[in-house]
Amino acid sequence: MEQLLDALRQIDYIFLIAVALRAATPIVFAALGGIYSERSGVVNIALEGIMLTSAYVCYKFAVITDSPWLGMLAGVLSAVAIALLHGLISIRYRTDQVISGTVINIFAAGITGYLYRAFQSQASAPYLPNISIEGLKDLPVIGPIFFDQPMLVWVMLIAVFATNVIIFKTKWGLRTRAVGELPRAADTAGINVNRMRYANVAISGLMAGLGGAFFTLQTVSYFTPNMTSGQGFIGLAAMIFGNWNPINAFLASMLFTIPQALAGQFQLFNVPLPYQLLSTLPYLLTIITLAGFMRRSTPPSALGTPYVK
């Protein structure tokens, strides 16, 4: 216990938050993707599979073209295509949306695992750049946290605030919330319900695609099967915990990743706590969130209900 308290006194908490922010990036992207899709009324648990597919495509195209930008573009486009497939199955053919998402997750895990083994490569993908702003990164507290981070961390932060504005302050957001809450009333007002749902599902794929790109173009330079490790599901839990609000979902994602960052710090100080124990905390928090907060959260009224004109 004394060793644990001593470690807690020595931990660099600014560095801890900076590490947690990086770790939260793919989770936040998944949460934002879920917000766009579910605010419009479409359950999208396929985000895990979409992220995994994007991670693989980003890696392969970045290696082939020797460009992380083209790799990211290809990965995001593949993510949007799979999201639209989920939209087609859910919106047009009115299949159960949870089943559709589950099938896509299983398919993505299987196909990327097969392609990895069939076309295994030792080549490393080029990285997307880090954004390190001289002068600003030396500012106390905020400098190390925000001004010396990978590029996609900045994209994520911008996406959080942009999504908050889009969902709650724009006509697009009003229409999105309308088709997710009262689709028949929205249809009566002249809004094409299914078109809005397709568009928002495509945006959810875009967000998940950026989350997938983070794994292979920003964290490591290679692909391994199932490397997303359930972070798409953690993103959905953060979305629920945040009550389908982008800012709250971001804060919830940070809550999930701080234990991981803390585990790394404890290793530095040789704290006699198993690293694996702290590493499981995000998944335990996900279970607790889904079990305890689902009843308290208020999802869109028409979530999961196909609209028949």
N, C-alpha and C positions, 0 to 999 in steps of 0.2 A: 504493500500500500504506500509506503514511504517513497519507493522508487517511482510509483505512478504519479504521486503528487509533485515530486521533484521534476518529472518530465513535463507535467502540465504547466509548471512555472517557466520552463525553459523553451517551450514551443514558440516558434515564430508564427504568430496567428495571422499576420498579413500574408506570409508565404502560404499558409494553410488555406486561406480564402482564395488566393490566386490559383492554387492547384485544384481546389474544389470547383472553381469557375470553369477551368478547362475540362474537368471530368464531367461537369453538368451539361456541356455543350450539346452532345448528341441527344441527351435526355430532353433538353429544352426543345430542340428541333422536333422531336417526336411529339412532345406535348402540344406544340404549336400546330403541327399537322393534325393532331386529334381535335384541337379546338375548331379549326376551319371546317373539318368534315362533320363533326358532331353538332356544331352550332347550326349547320344546315340540315341536320336530321339523319345523317348517315353514320352508323357505327363503323369505325375503322380500326379493328384490332390487327389489320394486316401491316401496320406500320413497322413491326419488327422485321417481317419478310422484305418489305420495301427497302428498309435501311440496309439489310444484308445484301440484297441484290445490287443496290447502288454502290456499296463498298467494293464488291467484286468487279463490277463494270468500271468503276473509277480506276481501280488498280490496273486492270488489263489494258484499258485505253491509254492511261498515262504511261505505261511501259512501252506500248506499241508506238505512240506518237512522241514520246519523250517530252510530254507537256502536261503538267498537272491541271492546267486550265481546260484543255480538251478532254482530259480524263474526267474532270468534275462535270463538264457539260454532258458527256455521254452518260455518266452515272445518274445525273439528275433527270435526263430525258427518259432513261430506263425506269426510274422511279415513278415519274409521271405516267408512263405507259401502264405500269402495273396498277397504279392507283385508279386509272380510268377503267382498267379491266374489272377491278373491284366495283367501281361505280356502275359499269354496264350490268354486271351480274346482280347487283343490289337494287339498282334503280329501274332498269328496263325490265329485267326478268324477275324482279321482286323475290329473289332468293333470300333466305335468312342471312342477315348481314354478318352475324357472328360466325356462321358456318363458312361463308365466303372468305372472310378474313383468315380463319383458321386454315382453310385449304391453301390459301396463298402463302401463309407462313410455312406450312409443311413443304409446299412446292419449292419455295425460295431456298429453304435449307437443303433440300435434296439436290436441286439443280446446281447451286453454287458449289456444294460439296463435290458433286460429280465432275464439274468443269475444273475445279481445283486439282483433282486427282488426275484427270485425263490430260490436262495441259499444264502440268506443274512446272513452275518456273522459279529460278533462284534470283531473277532480276528484281531490283529495287525500283519502286516508283519514285519519281521526283516529288519533292514536297511542295505544298503551297507555302507561300512566305509567311514569316512572322511579322507582326507589326510592332516595331520597337521605336518609339518616338523619343529621340534624344531630348534631354531637358525635362520633358514631362514624366518620363519613367523614373526620374529621381525625386519626384514630388513625394512627400510623406504620405503614407497609407494608400492613396489612390493610384500613385505612380506604379508600384510593382503589381497592383491588382489589375489595372486596366490598360496601361500603356506599354506593356511588354508581353503581348499575348499572341498566339496563333491567329491568322487572319479570320478563320471561321468563328472564333470566339467573338470577334467584333461583329461579324455578320449576324451571329445569333442575338447579340445584345440589340442591334438595330432592328432585327426581326421582331423581338419581343415588344418594343415600343411601337413599331409600325403596326403590328397586329392589334395592339390595344387601341390604337387610333382607328384602324380600319373597321374593327368589329363594333366599336361603340360610338364612333364619331362621324361615320360616312354613310352615304346612301347604300353603298354595297353592303356594309355591315348590317344596316337596318333590314335590308332585304334578306340577307343570310339568316339573321335571327328570326325573321318572319316565317321563312319556309321551314325553319326548324321547330318553331313553336306552334304556328297556326297556318299550315300550308294551304288549306282551303280558303281561308280569308286572304292570304297572299295571292292566290290564284284569282280570286274575285277582284282584287285590286290591280290585276294586270301583270303580275310577276310570273314568269315562267318558272315554276317550282323545280322541275327536274333539271332544267338548264342551269339554274343556280346551284343545285346540288352537284351536278357534274363538275362545274367550275371549281367549287370549293373542295371537292375530292381531289381534283387535279392539283390544287394548291397544297393540299395535305401531302400529296406525293412529292411535290417540290421541296417542302420542308424536310420530309423524311429522307429525301435524296441528299440534301446537304448534310444531314446527320450521318448518313452512310459515308459520304466523302471524308468526314472528319476522321474516321477510323484508318483509312488507307492512305490518305494524302496529307494528314496533319499529325496523327499520333504515331503510326508506324508506316513503313514504306512497303508493306507486303500484305497479302491476304491469307487468312486462315479460316477454315470452316467454322461457322457459328461465332464469329469474332464479335458480333454485337452483344452476345451474352445476355439477352433479355432486356436490353436497355430501352427498346421500343415499348415493352410492357411497363417498364418503370416510368417512361414518359406518359403513358396513359394514366397510371396511378397519380402522377404529379398533376395531370390535367384535372382529374376528379378531386384530388385534395385541394386544388386551387379553384374549384367550382367553375371550371370552363372559363377562367379569366387568365389572360396571358401573364400579367405581372405576378399574380398569385402562383401560377404554375411554375414560373421561373424560380420563385422563392422556395417552393416545394422541392424542385429539382436540386437546389443547393442543399436543402435539408437532407436529401438522399445521398449526396456525394461528400459532404463534410466528414462522415465517418470513415470513408475510404482514404481521404487525405490524412485524417488523424491516425489511421493505421500505419501509414508510411512514416509519419513523424515518430510514432511510438517505436518503430523498428530502429530508427536512428539513435534513440536513447535506451535501447535494449530493455524496454518495459516487458516484463514477463506476462504478456497477454498474447495469445495466438493471433497472428495476422489474419488467419482465415475467419476468426470470430468476428472481427470488425468488418471484414470484407463482405460478410453475409448480411450486415445491417441494412444496406439499401433494399435487399430482397425481403427481409423481415418487415421493414417499414412499408414496402409495397403491399404485402399481405395484410398488415394492420390497417393500412389506408383503405384497401378494398373492402375489408370486413367491417371496419368501424365507421368510416366516413361516407360510404356509398349511400347510406340511409339519410345522412344529414345533408348531402349535396343535392342540388336540384338540377337535374339534366334538362335539356330542351324537351318540351312536351311531346313532340312528334319523333323523338330520337328512335331510330330503328324501325319506323313505320313507313313502308313504301307508299307513295302518293299515287292514287288512281284518280285521274281527272274525271 
